[in-house]
Amino acid sequence: MSGIATLTRRLTQKIAHTKAKLLDTRKTTPNFRMSEKWAVRIGGGHNHRFGLFDMIMLKDNHIAYAGGIAPAIHRARAYLKDKGLDLRIEIETQNLEELRQVLAVGEVDFIMLDNMSPVQMREAVELVAGRYPLEASGGISEATIVEVAETGVDYISVGALTHSAPSLDISLKAI
């Protein structure tokens, strides 16, 4: 947990000059999710989703199964209404054309920019113009996080916070 908190703190400090908030993901060690997400918060990061039950995340496979972006959003909204649920919807976009389709439909709460380049992210920020919070995701590392944050996105999710944080070498030996 110390390694997770330390990595989170290091990354949050790198992006502190921007509005971007650092998010964890559900990629946690089995039976350690609560502790690992707590360590992210201690390090200054924010928790995204705890599980599949607290937000609808429409990813590429859901969109393909539904027959496209518009049907996926409409089906998700209909499901929530039918079940009397009050959950937020986030949709994954992989390029600017998909982003434009989401903007045409609306009815979502967050938009994920998945594996987009910083150039594409900057254009996405301009297209969205503050109408929806934007989350950058996919392949973001310590080496790239500053450039991503400086695009103007609201959130940056980094699975490595929990699944790849190095353990700290903590010793009580006298030096």
Sequence and secondary structure as in RCSB ss.txt:
>XXXX:A:sequence
MSGIATLTRRLTQKIAHTKAKLLDTRKTTPNFRMSEKWAVRIGGGHNHRFGLFDMIMLKDNHIAYAGGIAPAIHR
ARAYLKDKGLDLRIEIETQNLEELRQVLAVGEVDFIMLDNMSPVQMREAVELVAGRYPLEASGGISEATIVEVAE
TGVDYISVGALTHSAPSLDISLKAI
>XXXX:A:secstr
 HHHHHHHHHHHHHTTTSS EEE  S   TT HHHHHHHHHHTT B   SSTTSSEEE HHHHHHHTSHHHHHHH
HHHHHHHHT    EEEEESSHHHHHHHHHH   SEEEEES  HHHHHHHHHHHTTSS EEEESS  TTTHHHHHT
TT SEEE THHHHS           
